[in-house]
Amino acid sequence: MSWDTLFSQGHGPYILGAYGVTFALMAWEVLALWRRARRSGRRQADVSSPARDAGRTLR
């Protein structure tokens, strides 16, 4: 299928719109997962940081 036949049959905007929405949602999902992983990594770094354990005494 060529670009000319895609647009001449009138389905082009619907197909390209569907691809655009799909691409945007996939990009949003990747961004959301990346942000969640960054936040989780920071949280774990805060929990295991030596500065946080400095005030504790060993018994």
PyMOL Python script that loads the backbone (N, CA, C, O; Angstrom):
from pymol import cmd

cmd.read_pdbstr("""\
ATOM      1  N   MET A   1       0.849  -1.180   0.000  1.00  0.00           N
ATOM      2  CA  MET A   1       0.000   0.000   0.000  1.00  0.00           C
ATOM      3  C   MET A   1       0.895   1.244   0.000  1.00  0.00           C
ATOM      4  O   MET A   1       1.850   1.338   0.771  1.00  0.00           O
ATOM      5  N   SER A   2       0.574   2.175  -0.862  1.00  0.00           N
ATOM      6  CA  SER A   2       1.359   3.401  -0.943  1.00  0.00           C
ATOM      7  C   SER A   2       0.641   4.517  -0.174  1.00  0.00           C
ATOM      8  O   SER A   2      -0.519   4.381   0.213  1.00  0.00           O
ATOM      9  N   TRP A   3       1.353   5.602   0.030  1.00  0.00           N
ATOM     10  CA  TRP A   3       0.780   6.736   0.740  1.00  0.00           C
ATOM     11  C   TRP A   3      -0.375   7.347  -0.051  1.00  0.00           C
ATOM     12  O   TRP A   3      -1.350   7.818   0.536  1.00  0.00           O
ATOM     13  N   ASP A   4      -0.269   7.343  -1.380  1.00  0.00           N
ATOM     14  CA  ASP A   4      -1.325   7.924  -2.212  1.00  0.00           C
ATOM     15  C   ASP A   4      -2.639   7.162  -2.058  1.00  0.00           C
ATOM     16  O   ASP A   4      -3.696   7.774  -1.910  1.00  0.00           O
ATOM     17  N   THR A   5      -2.579   5.849  -2.092  1.00  0.00           N
ATOM     18  CA  THR A   5      -3.819   5.071  -1.939  1.00  0.00           C
ATOM     19  C   THR A   5      -4.376   5.202  -0.530  1.00  0.00           C
ATOM     20  O   THR A   5      -5.591   5.167  -0.332  1.00  0.00           O
ATOM     21  N   LEU A   6      -3.491   5.351   0.447  1.00  0.00           N
ATOM     22  CA  LEU A   6      -3.949   5.505   1.836  1.00  0.00           C
ATOM     23  C   LEU A   6      -4.784   6.774   1.990  1.00  0.00           C
ATOM     24  O   LEU A   6      -5.846   6.755   2.613  1.00  0.00           O
ATOM     25  N   PHE A   7      -4.300   7.872   1.421  1.00  0.00           N
ATOM     26  CA  PHE A   7      -5.021   9.134   1.565  1.00  0.00           C
ATOM     27  C   PHE A   7      -6.158   9.293   0.564  1.00  0.00           C
ATOM     28  O   PHE A   7      -7.114  10.019   0.838  1.00  0.00           O
ATOM     29  N   SER A   8      -6.081   8.639  -0.579  1.00  0.00           N
ATOM     30  CA  SER A   8      -7.136   8.795  -1.576  1.00  0.00           C
ATOM     31  C   SER A   8      -8.418   8.048  -1.187  1.00  0.00           C
ATOM     32  O   SER A   8      -9.502   8.412  -1.643  1.00  0.00           O
ATOM     33  N   GLN A   9      -8.310   7.029  -0.367  1.00  0.00           N
ATOM     34  CA  GLN A   9      -9.491   6.270   0.052  1.00  0.00           C
ATOM     35  C   GLN A   9     -10.170   6.903   1.261  1.00  0.00           C
ATOM     36  O   GLN A   9     -11.252   6.464   1.652  1.00  0.00           O
ATOM     37  N   GLY A  10      -9.578   7.896   1.846  1.00  0.00           N
ATOM     38  CA  GLY A  10     -10.197   8.604   2.960  1.00  0.00           C
ATOM     39  C   GLY A  10      -9.911   8.014   4.334  1.00  0.00           C
ATOM     40  O   GLY A  10     -10.402   8.524   5.341  1.00  0.00           O
ATOM     41  N   HIS A  11      -9.131   6.958   4.385  1.00  0.00           N
ATOM     42  CA  HIS A  11      -8.844   6.329   5.680  1.00  0.00           C
ATOM     43  C   HIS A  11      -7.558   6.850   6.314  1.00  0.00           C
ATOM     44  O   HIS A  11      -7.259   6.510   7.458  1.00  0.00           O
ATOM     45  N   GLY A  12      -6.814   7.647   5.613  1.00  0.00           N
ATOM     46  CA  GLY A  12      -5.513   8.124   6.085  1.00  0.00           C
ATOM     47  C   GLY A  12      -5.550   8.817   7.426  1.00  0.00           C
ATOM     48  O   GLY A  12      -4.770   8.461   8.308  1.00  0.00           O
ATOM     49  N   PRO A  13      -6.428   9.798   7.622  1.00  0.00           N
ATOM     50  CA  PRO A  13      -6.443  10.485   8.916  1.00  0.00           C
ATOM     51  C   PRO A  13      -6.763   9.551  10.091  1.00  0.00           C
ATOM     52  O   PRO A  13      -6.224   9.718  11.185  1.00  0.00           O
ATOM     53  N   TYR A  14      -7.628   8.585   9.861  1.00  0.00           N
ATOM     54  CA  TYR A  14      -7.978   7.662  10.944  1.00  0.00           C
ATOM     55  C   TYR A  14      -6.818   6.740  11.286  1.00  0.00           C
ATOM     56  O   TYR A  14      -6.521   6.498  12.456  1.00  0.00           O
ATOM     57  N   ILE A  15      -6.172   6.233  10.248  1.00  0.00           N
ATOM     58  CA  ILE A  15      -5.054   5.318  10.476  1.00  0.00           C
ATOM     59  C   ILE A  15      -3.869   6.055  11.086  1.00  0.00           C
ATOM     60  O   ILE A  15      -3.272   5.588  12.056  1.00  0.00           O
ATOM     61  N   LEU A  16      -3.534   7.204  10.519  1.00  0.00           N
ATOM     62  CA  LEU A  16      -2.418   7.966  11.069  1.00  0.00           C
ATOM     63  C   LEU A  16      -2.733   8.480  12.472  1.00  0.00           C
ATOM     64  O   LEU A  16      -1.842   8.552  13.318  1.00  0.00           O
ATOM     65  N   GLY A  17      -3.982   8.834  12.723  1.00  0.00           N
ATOM     66  CA  GLY A  17      -4.379   9.251  14.070  1.00  0.00           C
ATOM     67  C   GLY A  17      -4.245   8.115  15.075  1.00  0.00           C
ATOM     68  O   GLY A  17      -3.800   8.319  16.205  1.00  0.00           O
ATOM     69  N   ALA A  18      -4.637   6.913  14.649  1.00  0.00           N
ATOM     70  CA  ALA A  18      -4.515   5.751  15.538  1.00  0.00           C
ATOM     71  C   ALA A  18      -3.051   5.459  15.845  1.00  0.00           C
ATOM     72  O   ALA A  18      -2.700   5.160  16.986  1.00  0.00           O
ATOM     73  N   TYR A  19      -2.197   5.544  14.824  1.00  0.00           N
ATOM     74  CA  TYR A  19      -0.768   5.353  15.051  1.00  0.00           C
ATOM     75  C   TYR A  19      -0.212   6.442  15.971  1.00  0.00           C
ATOM     76  O   TYR A  19       0.605   6.161  16.848  1.00  0.00           O
ATOM     77  N   GLY A  20      -0.649   7.664  15.771  1.00  0.00           N
ATOM     78  CA  GLY A  20      -0.173   8.767  16.611  1.00  0.00           C
ATOM     79  C   GLY A  20      -0.564   8.601  18.069  1.00  0.00           C
ATOM     80  O   GLY A  20       0.255   8.803  18.966  1.00  0.00           O
ATOM     81  N   VAL A  21      -1.819   8.233  18.303  1.00  0.00           N
ATOM     82  CA  VAL A  21      -2.282   8.028  19.681  1.00  0.00           C
ATOM     83  C   VAL A  21      -1.543   6.858  20.317  1.00  0.00           C
ATOM     84  O   VAL A  21      -1.139   6.930  21.477  1.00  0.00           O
ATOM     85  N   THR A  22      -1.368   5.784  19.561  1.00  0.00           N
ATOM     86  CA  THR A  22      -0.646   4.619  20.085  1.00  0.00           C
ATOM     87  C   THR A  22       0.782   4.982  20.442  1.00  0.00           C
ATOM     88  O   THR A  22       1.267   4.611  21.512  1.00  0.00           O
ATOM     89  N   PHE A  23       1.463   5.703  19.561  1.00  0.00           N
ATOM     90  CA  PHE A  23       2.836   6.112  19.840  1.00  0.00           C
ATOM     91  C   PHE A  23       2.903   7.015  21.066  1.00  0.00           C
ATOM     92  O   PHE A  23       3.797   6.861  21.898  1.00  0.00           O
ATOM     93  N   ALA A  24       1.971   7.951  21.186  1.00  0.00           N
ATOM     94  CA  ALA A  24       1.969   8.865  22.330  1.00  0.00           C
ATOM     95  C   ALA A  24       1.745   8.105  23.634  1.00  0.00           C
ATOM     96  O   ALA A  24       2.407   8.387  24.632  1.00  0.00           O
ATOM     97  N   LEU A  25       0.823   7.149  23.637  1.00  0.00           N
ATOM     98  CA  LEU A  25       0.567   6.372  24.850  1.00  0.00           C
ATOM     99  C   LEU A  25       1.747   5.473  25.213  1.00  0.00           C
ATOM    100  O   LEU A  25       2.051   5.290  26.392  1.00  0.00           O
ATOM    101  N   MET A  26       2.404   4.918  24.209  1.00  0.00           N
ATOM    102  CA  MET A  26       3.591   4.101  24.492  1.00  0.00           C
ATOM    103  C   MET A  26       4.718   4.959  25.067  1.00  0.00           C
ATOM    104  O   MET A  26       5.412   4.533  25.991  1.00  0.00           O
ATOM    105  N   ALA A  27       4.900   6.146  24.533  1.00  0.00           N
ATOM    106  CA  ALA A  27       5.924   7.055  25.062  1.00  0.00           C
ATOM    107  C   ALA A  27       5.582   7.477  26.486  1.00  0.00           C
ATOM    108  O   ALA A  27       6.467   7.574  27.336  1.00  0.00           O
ATOM    109  N   TRP A  28       4.307   7.727  26.747  1.00  0.00           N
ATOM    110  CA  TRP A  28       3.881   8.103  28.096  1.00  0.00           C
ATOM    111  C   TRP A  28       4.131   6.961  29.085  1.00  0.00           C
ATOM    112  O   TRP A  28       4.540   7.205  30.220  1.00  0.00           O
ATOM    113  N   GLU A  29       3.889   5.729  28.665  1.00  0.00           N
ATOM    114  CA  GLU A  29       4.121   4.564  29.529  1.00  0.00           C
ATOM    115  C   GLU A  29       5.603   4.405  29.852  1.00  0.00           C
ATOM    116  O   GLU A  29       5.968   4.127  30.994  1.00  0.00           O
ATOM    117  N   VAL A  30       6.453   4.581  28.846  1.00  0.00           N
ATOM    118  CA  VAL A  30       7.899   4.493  29.078  1.00  0.00           C
ATOM    119  C   VAL A  30       8.344   5.583  30.042  1.00  0.00           C
ATOM    120  O   VAL A  30       9.133   5.322  30.950  1.00  0.00           O
ATOM    121  N   LEU A  31       7.847   6.795  29.854  1.00  0.00           N
ATOM    122  CA  LEU A  31       8.206   7.899  30.744  1.00  0.00           C
ATOM    123  C   LEU A  31       7.732   7.632  32.170  1.00  0.00           C
ATOM    124  O   LEU A  31       8.468   7.883  33.124  1.00  0.00           O
ATOM    125  N   ALA A  32       6.515   7.129  32.321  1.00  0.00           N
ATOM    126  CA  ALA A  32       5.981   6.837  33.655  1.00  0.00           C
ATOM    127  C   ALA A  32       6.801   5.758  34.347  1.00  0.00           C
ATOM    128  O   ALA A  32       7.101   5.879  35.535  1.00  0.00           O
ATOM    129  N   LEU A  33       7.168   4.708  33.623  1.00  0.00           N
ATOM    130  CA  LEU A  33       7.978   3.642  34.217  1.00  0.00           C
ATOM    131  C   LEU A  33       9.371   4.135  34.569  1.00  0.00           C
ATOM    132  O   LEU A  33       9.926   3.744  35.596  1.00  0.00           O
ATOM    133  N   TRP A  34       9.941   4.988  33.729  1.00  0.00           N
ATOM    134  CA  TRP A  34      11.264   5.544  34.015  1.00  0.00           C
ATOM    135  C   TRP A  34      11.236   6.408  35.276  1.00  0.00           C
ATOM    136  O   TRP A  34      12.129   6.330  36.119  1.00  0.00           O
ATOM    137  N   ARG A  35      10.188   7.235  35.386  1.00  0.00           N
ATOM    138  CA  ARG A  35      10.076   8.088  36.580  1.00  0.00           C
ATOM    139  C   ARG A  35       9.871   7.253  37.832  1.00  0.00           C
ATOM    140  O   ARG A  35      10.431   7.564  38.883  1.00  0.00           O
ATOM    141  N   ARG A  36       9.066   6.187  37.731  1.00  0.00           N
ATOM    142  CA  ARG A  36       8.823   5.320  38.887  1.00  0.00           C
ATOM    143  C   ARG A  36      10.111   4.607  39.306  1.00  0.00           C
ATOM    144  O   ARG A  36      10.375   4.461  40.500  1.00  0.00           O
ATOM    145  N   ALA A  37      10.899   4.170  38.351  1.00  0.00           N
ATOM    146  CA  ALA A  37      12.159   3.500  38.666  1.00  0.00           C
ATOM    147  C   ALA A  37      13.141   4.475  39.312  1.00  0.00           C
ATOM    148  O   ALA A  37      13.854   4.116  40.249  1.00  0.00           O
ATOM    149  N   ARG A  38      13.174   5.702  38.812  1.00  0.00           N
ATOM    150  CA  ARG A  38      14.056   6.711  39.420  1.00  0.00           C
ATOM    151  C   ARG A  38      13.655   7.000  40.848  1.00  0.00           C
ATOM    152  O   ARG A  38      14.502   7.084  41.737  1.00  0.00           O
ATOM    153  N   ARG A  39      12.337   7.156  41.071  1.00  0.00           N
ATOM    154  CA  ARG A  39      11.851   7.423  42.420  1.00  0.00           C
ATOM    155  C   ARG A  39      12.152   6.259  43.357  1.00  0.00           C
ATOM    156  O   ARG A  39      12.542   6.470  44.506  1.00  0.00           O
ATOM    157  N   SER A  40      11.974   5.042  42.876  1.00  0.00           N
ATOM    158  CA  SER A  40      12.231   3.860  43.680  1.00  0.00           C
ATOM    159  C   SER A  40      13.716   3.751  44.018  1.00  0.00           C
ATOM    160  O   SER A  40      14.080   3.391  45.138  1.00  0.00           O
ATOM    161  N   GLY A  41      14.562   4.062  43.054  1.00  0.00           N
ATOM    162  CA  GLY A  41      16.002   4.029  43.291  1.00  0.00           C
ATOM    163  C   GLY A  41      16.428   5.057  44.307  1.00  0.00           C
ATOM    164  O   GLY A  41      17.285   4.785  45.149  1.00  0.00           O
ATOM    165  N   ARG A  42      15.844   6.231  44.240  1.00  0.00           N
ATOM    166  CA  ARG A  42      16.162   7.269  45.233  1.00  0.00           C
ATOM    167  C   ARG A  42      15.710   6.853  46.619  1.00  0.00           C
ATOM    168  O   ARG A  42      16.416   7.068  47.605  1.00  0.00           O
ATOM    169  N   ARG A  43      14.516   6.250  46.690  1.00  0.00           N
ATOM    170  CA  ARG A  43      13.994   5.832  47.974  1.00  0.00           C
ATOM    171  C   ARG A  43      14.889   4.771  48.599  1.00  0.00           C
ATOM    172  O   ARG A  43      15.134   4.801  49.805  1.00  0.00           O
ATOM    173  N   GLN A  44      15.380   3.834  47.793  1.00  0.00           N
ATOM    174  CA  GLN A  44      16.254   2.802  48.317  1.00  0.00           C
ATOM    175  C   GLN A  44      17.598   3.388  48.716  1.00  0.00           C
ATOM    176  O   GLN A  44      18.190   2.946  49.700  1.00  0.00           O
ATOM    177  N   ALA A  45      18.089   4.365  47.982  1.00  0.00           N
ATOM    178  CA  ALA A  45      19.353   5.003  48.335  1.00  0.00           C
ATOM    179  C   ALA A  45      19.211   5.754  49.657  1.00  0.00           C
ATOM    180  O   ALA A  45      20.147   5.784  50.455  1.00  0.00           O
ATOM    181  N   ASP A  46      18.051   6.358  49.893  1.00  0.00           N
ATOM    182  CA  ASP A  46      17.819   7.064  51.149  1.00  0.00           C
ATOM    183  C   ASP A  46      17.761   6.094  52.326  1.00  0.00           C
ATOM    184  O   ASP A  46      18.261   6.401  53.408  1.00  0.00           O
ATOM    185  N   VAL A  47      17.169   4.954  52.126  1.00  0.00           N
ATOM    186  CA  VAL A  47      17.021   3.971  53.196  1.00  0.00           C
ATOM    187  C   VAL A  47      18.371   3.397  53.578  1.00  0.00           C
ATOM    188  O   VAL A  47      18.629   3.180  54.762  1.00  0.00           O
ATOM    189  N   SER A  48      19.232   3.146  52.618  1.00  0.00           N
ATOM    190  CA  SER A  48      20.504   2.493  52.907  1.00  0.00           C
ATOM    191  C   SER A  48      21.672   3.474  52.987  1.00  0.00           C
ATOM    192  O   SER A  48      22.827   3.053  52.925  1.00  0.00           O
ATOM    193  N   SER A  49      21.401   4.751  53.122  1.00  0.00           N
ATOM    194  CA  SER A  49      22.501   5.716  53.163  1.00  0.00           C
ATOM    195  C   SER A  49      23.200   5.684  54.518  1.00  0.00           C
ATOM    196  O   SER A  49      22.536   5.554  55.546  1.00  0.00           O
ATOM    197  N   PRO A  50      24.509   5.797  54.539  1.00  0.00           N
ATOM    198  CA  PRO A  50      25.255   5.762  55.798  1.00  0.00           C
ATOM    199  C   PRO A  50      24.952   6.965  56.690  1.00  0.00           C
ATOM    200  O   PRO A  50      25.048   6.854  57.912  1.00  0.00           O
ATOM    201  N   ALA A  51      24.593   8.095  56.117  1.00  0.00           N
ATOM    202  CA  ALA A  51      24.307   9.275  56.926  1.00  0.00           C
ATOM    203  C   ALA A  51      23.082   9.044  57.796  1.00  0.00           C
ATOM    204  O   ALA A  51      22.982   9.597  58.892  1.00  0.00           O
ATOM    205  N   ARG A  52      22.183   8.256  57.329  1.00  0.00           N
ATOM    206  CA  ARG A  52      20.970   7.989  58.093  1.00  0.00           C
ATOM    207  C   ARG A  52      21.270   7.065  59.275  1.00  0.00           C
ATOM    208  O   ARG A  52      20.635   7.167  60.325  1.00  0.00           O
ATOM    209  N   ASP A  53      22.230   6.172  59.101  1.00  0.00           N
ATOM    210  CA  ASP A  53      22.578   5.230  60.164  1.00  0.00           C
ATOM    211  C   ASP A  53      23.592   5.804  61.147  1.00  0.00           C
ATOM    212  O   ASP A  53      23.902   5.145  62.139  1.00  0.00           O
ATOM    213  N   ALA A  54      24.112   6.983  60.918  1.00  0.00           N
ATOM    214  CA  ALA A  54      25.168   7.552  61.751  1.00  0.00           C
ATOM    215  C   ALA A  54      24.709   7.799  63.185  1.00  0.00           C
ATOM    216  O   ALA A  54      25.513   7.691  64.111  1.00  0.00           O
ATOM    217  N   GLY A  55      23.454   8.123  63.384  1.00  0.00           N
ATOM    218  CA  GLY A  55      22.967   8.414  64.729  1.00  0.00           C
ATOM    219  C   GLY A  55      22.577   7.184  65.531  1.00  0.00           C
ATOM    220  O   GLY A  55      22.307   7.293  66.728  1.00  0.00           O
ATOM    221  N   ARG A  56      22.542   6.057  64.921  1.00  0.00           N
ATOM    222  CA  ARG A  56      22.147   4.830  65.629  1.00  0.00           C
ATOM    223  C   ARG A  56      23.305   4.258  66.411  1.00  0.00           C
ATOM    224  O   ARG A  56      24.462   4.363  66.003  1.00  0.00           O
ATOM    225  N   THR A  57      22.990   3.664  67.517  1.00  0.00           N
ATOM    226  CA  THR A  57      24.022   3.011  68.323  1.00  0.00           C
ATOM    227  C   THR A  57      23.824   1.502  68.236  1.00  0.00           C
ATOM    228  O   THR A  57      22.696   1.020  68.135  1.00  0.00           O
ATOM    229  N   LEU A  58      24.897   0.783  68.276  1.00  0.00           N
ATOM    230  CA  LEU A  58      24.841  -0.667  68.228  1.00  0.00           C
ATOM    231  C   LEU A  58      24.716  -1.219  69.642  1.00  0.00           C
ATOM    232  O   LEU A  58      25.368  -0.731  70.565  1.00  0.00           O
ATOM    233  N   ARG A  59      23.897  -2.215  69.804  1.00  0.00           N
ATOM    234  CA  ARG A  59      23.736  -2.812  71.152  1.00  0.00           C
ATOM    235  C   ARG A  59      24.247  -4.204  71.158  1.00  0.00           C
ATOM    236  O   ARG A  59      24.202  -4.873  72.190  1.00  0.00           O
TER     237      ARG A  59
END
""", "prot")
cmd.dss("prot")
cmd.show_as("cartoon", "prot")
cmd.util.cbc("prot")
cmd.orient("prot")
